Amino acid sequence: MNKIAFLLIFLILSVSSKAQEINLEELINKAEKATTQYTLTFKNLSADELKTFVYFKNDGKIDETRIVKSNFIVYQSPRTNKIDEYRNPLEFNGKNVSLTDEKISDFFEKLAKSSSDSKEHDKLRSEGNRYDGKFRSWGMTLLQINPFYRLKSFFNFSIIGFETISERKVVKIQYSQNKPTLFYKVNPTNEELNTEPIGWRFDTMISDDLRPTNPNMKGEIWLDAESGQIWKNSFKIEIKPEKISKPVLTSEYSYEYQPSKFGILIPKIFQTISYRIQGKNDSTLKATKIADRKFEYSNFTQIDSEIKKYEVGK
């Protein structure tokens, strides 16, 4: 047996031995509780958000780059107390686009008069993403995307390694989807869109001929061995419409978190790569990168509510 083969066997046995020391089910249960605590804590935080969006032409050349600096704040509805993301854009490609306090106050006054949750949500998205261009992302900062909770029964999980991050022991877990689910959707048909459950959406640019998309998710997630908090989550989304013989990659996601003084791991860098899927069948199918989007977070502050000063009548 050569040295390389021996080393590989040693590493496999070492990982297997350590994995036996970790109860995977218990760790996932910890992770579920930790993600709930993340949202509860995060709703009282604000941060600086730097978005760098690069869009590509069909030939792979850069079409445009958008750099947006914003304040990120969690909004709590005065009607229902539901929470949502609010972004206050400050700068776009080096140009000051910040609103005056008077205009922000006017926005929240109109927002408070929304007749439904969906209209309130749409106004928040429209305001916060007005400089983003072709693609708009929402919900990933306040709510941690993960394969747990309702999605758990649709995935296989296995421990594949151990790492140390910021002097913490971290368990690396691989997950792969083993059966279809509507808990997340990719470019859904109208029928799928109106079908419960309502969950994550990972849309991109595809031909209408490639629906239903029949998506599949697989990835790796790094969990703190003691607390179950997410240090990193990296996954891919593939689709397999009936008209094509092999799955095709539509998007890639990477979410990295960092230590904080707030008792949770907070966002550090999120990155999303989306692909344009063209064609109607195997012979005409073509996949090209359309967007590379990066979100960077800094200067987190704990607040009662930054938007309270804009409440109607205050």
C-alpha positions, -999 to +999 in steps of 0.1 A: +000+000+000+015+034-010+017+063+014-011+083-003-036+054-001-026+048+035-031+085+043-066+085+027-076+055+047-063+071+079-083+103+072-115+083+065-111+063+097-103+095+117-134+113+104-155+081+110-143+078+146-150+115+154-184+113+137-194+085+162-188+109+190-214+133+175-251+124+176-262+138+143-299+140+152-292+158+184-270+183+166-296+190+140-322+196+168-298+221+183-294+237+149-332+241+146-334+258+180-303+280+171-319+292+139-351+302+158-329+321+184-311+337+155-343+353+141-355+364+176-321+381+183-316+395+148-349+414+148-333+438+172-302+444+152-292+468+124-262+466+101-245+481+071-250+461+040-228+463+009-242+446-022-221+440-053-241+426-082-224+417-115-246+408-144-234+390-175-243+390-212-251+358-232-214+356-244-201+357-208-189+392-208-199+416-180-230+435-188-231+458-158-220+461-121-242+475-094-228+484-060-254+494-034-247+505+002-277+503+026-288+503+062-304+469+070-331+470+096-357+445+106-392+459+103-421+449+126-456+455+112-477+477+135-508+458+122-498+422+128-464+424+145-449+402+117-413+409+109-397+416+076-365+430+061-362+467+054-333+482+035-326+519+033-304+525+003-277+551+009-254+549-021-256+535-056-224+531-077-208+559-057-238+583-059-257+594-028-293+582-030-302+584+007-337+597+015-344+625+039-360+617+073-392+633+060-394+610+030-386+579+051-413+589+076-437+594+047-428+559+034-436+543+068-468+562+071-480+548+038-466+514+047-487+513+079-518+519+058-512+487+038-544+466+035-526+432+037-494+415+046-486+409+010-490+445+000-469+456+030-442+431+020-443+442-017-437+478-007-407+469+015-392+449-013-398+476-039-382+503-017-352+482-005-343+466-039-349+495-062-312+496-073-306+459-076-313+455-113-324+422-129-323+400-098-338+407-063-330+386-032-351+387+000-355+369+033-321+352+035-306+377+060-334+377+086-343+340+081-315+314+078-319+291+048-313+255+058-324+219+051-340+214+085-375+218+100-401+209+075-375+201+048-356+176+070-376+145+060-367+152+023-329+150+028-302+125+038-275+138+062-240+126+069-210+139+088-181+143+065-155+163+085-145+185+114-130+220+113-120+248+137-135+282+130-127+311+154-114+286+179-147+267+178-152+230+169-173+228+138-190+198+123-193+196+085-224+179+073-233+169+038-270+169+028-287+157-004-324+156-014-339+121-016-375+129-028-395+158-043-409+186-022-428+218-027-413+234+004-390+252-021-397+260-057-377+271-088-396+292-114-429+276-104-459+272-127-490+291-116-504+258-102-473+252-081-472+288-070-507+285-056-500+251-040-491+248-003-467+248+014-453+283+010-415+281+013-383+293-003-381+303-040-349+301-060-359+316-094-336+323-123-341+329-161-353+298-178-375+290-209-412+285-202-408+251-219-388+239-189-417+238-165-424+222-141-387+224-131-386+195-106-358+211-085-332+193-064-310+207-036-277+194-023-250+210-002-228+212+029-235+229+061-210+237+090-226+236+125-210+246+158-205+213+176-217+227+209-244+252+200-256+240+166-253+275+152-246+277+115-211+289+105-216+283+068-241+268+044-231+261+008-255+245-016-266+241-053-300+240-070-305+218-100-336+213-121-347+183-141-377+191-163-392+162-182-379+175-215-342+171-206-324+139-198-299+152-172-301+177-143-289+212-150-274+236-125-295+268-120-279+285-090-252+282-063-254+297-028-228+304+000-237+319+033-210+326+059-215+338+094-192+354+120-190+357+158-207+386+176-214+400+211-251+393+207-251+356+215-256+345+178-234+341+147-242+371+125-240+374+087-206+380+071-207+373+034-235+358+013-229+350-023-253+338-050-245+327-086-274+324-110-274+308-145-295+315-175-311+283-189-320+285-225-335+259-249-364+235-250-347+201-250-313+184-248-302+195-282-309+232-277-301+234-240-276+261-230-266+273-195-246+305-190-239+325-159-262+356-157-255+370-122-229+369-094-243+387-063-224+393-031-237+407+002-213+419+029-223+429+064-206+450+090-212+474+119-240+455+136-258+475+163-285+464+188-315+487+187-350+487+201-362+497+167-344+521+144-377+528+126-396+538+157-386+574+151-406+572+118-438+558+133-469+577+124-477+604+149-443+603+165 
